[in-house]
Amino acid sequence: MSKRQNHREEVFVKILDAAAIEFGLKGYNGASLQHIAERAGLPKPNIIYYFQSKENLYKQVLDQTLAGWNDLFDKATIYDDPACVLDSFIRVKLKHSFENGEASRLFAMEVVGGALHIGNYLKEELRPWFRSRTALLQSWMDAGKMRQCDPSSVIYMIWATTQHYADFEAQVLALSGIESLGDEDLQRIGDTVSGIILAGCGLSLPTKE
């Protein structure tokens, strides 16, 4: 990659990171391209050059969030071990919640507000993905790899439980009496959440080598 391409990639990521924080704090209507530019340490014309409009930038932030959440589960097939796949999926989702809480809260606000900006994405892109993943879970059940249960509810449960630590971070920290969640918390929470969800699916936590 050339230095120029490297620079463009760095600027692109810097804008997305700043936008995730700004949108997460103020929502779509409250955020402005000027404030995003200031947070990124860039001139406002740079934001417009890379993303054209606030709405497009907002959608890009949401797209990146969803891609990061579901990337691991995308690659799973019927030949994989469901316990390993679901355990990894849960832990990756938790890690995202710990490290990218703004993005998770932004997505939650968008959906609670009626998904005005991503309604088409949910129907045209996420729905086919969701159906393919529920079909995978059902194929594992039919093959006797996990117990029969509602595959949609399994995915909803993973999303809801893992995103709780981002969407309700202030409550989690206040009740825990700590200022932030660290690696030990991630391990402990991951073991508990994954263990409970896998047990409900008739699975056990994978043995650590």
C-alpha positions in Angstrom: 0.0 0.0 0.0 1.4 3.4 -1.0 1.9 6.2 1.6 -1.0 8.1 0.0 -3.3 5.1 0.3 -2.1 4.6 3.8 -2.9 8.2 4.7 -6.4 8.0 3.1 -7.1 4.9 5.1 -6.0 6.5 8.3 -8.1 9.6 7.7 -11.1 7.4 6.8 -10.8 5.4 10.0 -10.2 8.6 12.1 -13.5 10.1 10.7 -15.5 7.0 11.4 -14.2 6.7 15.0 -15.0 10.4 15.7 -18.4 10.0 14.1 -19.2 6.9 16.2 -18.5 8.9 19.4 -20.4 12.0 18.2 -23.5 10.2 17.0 -23.4 7.9 20.1 -23.4 10.9 22.4 -25.9 13.2 20.5 -27.8 10.9 18.1 -28.3 11.6 14.4 -30.2 14.9 14.8 -27.9 16.3 17.5 -24.6 15.6 15.8 -23.1 17.8 13.2 -20.3 17.4 10.6 -18.5 20.4 12.1 -18.3 18.8 15.6 -17.3 15.4 14.0 -14.5 17.2 12.1 -13.4 18.9 15.3 -13.4 15.6 17.2 -11.3 14.0 14.4 -9.0 17.0 14.2 -9.7 17.6 10.6 -11.3 20.3 8.4 -15.0 19.9 7.7 -14.4 19.7 3.9 -12.4 16.5 4.5 -15.5 14.9 6.0 -17.6 15.9 3.0 -14.9 14.7 0.6 -14.8 11.2 2.1 -18.5 10.7 3.0 -20.5 13.4 1.0 -23.2 13.9 3.7 -24.0 13.4 7.4 -26.6 10.7 6.5 -24.1 8.7 4.5 -21.5 9.0 7.3 -24.1 7.8 9.8 -25.0 4.8 7.7 -21.3 4.0 7.2 -20.8 4.0 11.0 -23.7 1.7 11.5 -22.6 -0.6 8.7 -19.1 -0.9 10.2 -20.7 -1.7 13.6 -22.8 -4.5 12.3 -20.0 -5.9 10.2 -17.7 -6.1 13.2 -20.4 -7.7 15.3 -21.3 -10.5 12.9 -18.1 -11.1 11.0 -17.2 -14.3 12.9 -20.6 -15.9 12.6 -20.6 -15.2 8.8 -17.9 -17.8 8.2 -19.5 -20.6 10.2 -20.7 -23.7 8.3 -22.6 -26.9 9.2 -19.3 -28.7 9.5 -18.1 -26.5 12.4 -18.5 -27.2 16.1 -21.5 -25.1 17.3 -20.0 -24.8 20.8 -16.8 -23.3 19.5 -18.6 -21.0 17.0 -21.2 -19.7 19.5 -18.6 -19.3 22.3 -16.3 -17.3 20.0 -19.2 -15.2 18.7 -20.3 -14.3 22.2 -16.8 -13.4 23.3 -16.1 -11.3 20.2 -19.4 -9.5 20.7 -18.6 -8.8 24.4 -15.2 -7.5 23.4 -16.8 -5.1 20.9 -19.1 -3.9 23.7 -16.2 -3.3 26.0 -14.1 -1.5 23.4 -16.7 0.2 21.2 -19.5 1.1 23.4 -20.4 4.2 21.5 -21.1 2.3 18.4 -23.4 -0.2 20.2 -25.3 2.7 21.9 -25.7 4.4 18.6 -27.2 1.3 17.0 -29.5 0.9 19.9 -30.7 4.5 19.7 -31.3 4.1 15.9 -33.4 1.0 16.4 -35.4 2.3 19.4 -36.1 5.4 17.3 -37.7 3.3 14.6 -34.7 2.5 12.4 -35.5 5.6 10.2 -32.1 5.5 8.5 -31.4 1.8 8.3 -34.8 0.4 7.7 -33.9 -0.7 4.2 -30.6 -2.2 5.4 -32.4 -4.3 8.1 -34.9 -5.7 5.5 -32.7 -6.0 2.5 -29.3 -7.0 4.0 -29.6 -8.0 7.6 -32.7 -10.1 7.1 -31.2 -12.5 4.5 -28.1 -12.8 6.8 -30.3 -13.5 9.8 -32.2 -16.2 7.9 -29.0 -17.8 6.8 -27.7 -18.0 10.4 -31.0 -19.3 11.8 -30.9 -21.9 9.1 -27.3 -22.9 10.1 -28.4 -23.2 13.8 -31.4 -25.4 12.6 -29.0 -27.6 10.5 -26.9 -28.1 13.6 -30.0 -29.1 15.6 -31.2 -31.5 12.8 -27.7 -33.1 12.8 -27.9 -33.7 16.5 -25.1 -31.3 17.3 -27.2 -29.1 19.6 -30.6 -29.5 21.2 -33.8 -28.3 19.4 -34.7 -24.7 20.3 -35.9 -21.6 18.5 -32.8 -20.4 16.5 -34.0 -16.8 16.2 -34.2 -16.5 20.0 -30.7 -17.9 20.4 -29.3 -15.0 18.2 -31.5 -12.4 19.8 -30.3 -13.6 23.2 -26.6 -13.3 22.2 -27.1 -9.9 20.8 -29.1 -8.6 23.8 -26.9 -10.0 26.5 -23.6 -9.0 25.0 -24.7 -5.5 24.0 -26.1 -4.9 27.5 -22.5 -4.1 28.7 -22.3 -1.3 26.2 -25.8 0.0 26.0 -26.1 0.1 29.8 -22.5 0.7 30.6 -23.2 3.4 33.2 -25.5 1.1 35.1 -23.1 -1.8 35.0 -20.2 0.4 36.3 -22.3 2.0 39.0 -23.6 -1.3 40.3 -20.2 -2.9 40.1 -18.5 0.1 41.9 -15.8 0.4 39.3 -14.7 3.0 36.7 -14.2 0.6 33.8 -14.3 -3.0 32.7 -11.0 -4.7 32.0 -9.6 -8.0 30.6 -10.4 -10.0 33.8 -14.0 -8.8 33.7 -14.2 -9.7 30.0 -13.0 -13.2 30.8 -15.3 -13.7 33.8 -18.4 -12.3 32.0 -17.6 -14.2 28.9 -17.3 -17.5 30.8 -20.7 -16.8 32.6 -22.7 -15.6 29.6 -21.3 -18.2 27.2 -21.7 -21.0 29.7 -25.4 -20.2 30.3 -26.3 -19.7 26.7 -24.4 -22.8 25.5 -26.0 -24.9 28.3 -29.4 -23.8 27.1 -28.5 -25.1 23.7 -27.4 -28.4 25.1 -23.7 -27.5 24.7 -20.7 -27.2 27.0 -18.0 -24.5 27.0 -15.1 -25.6 24.7 -12.1 -27.0 26.5 -9.2 -24.5 26.6 -6.0 -25.9 25.3 
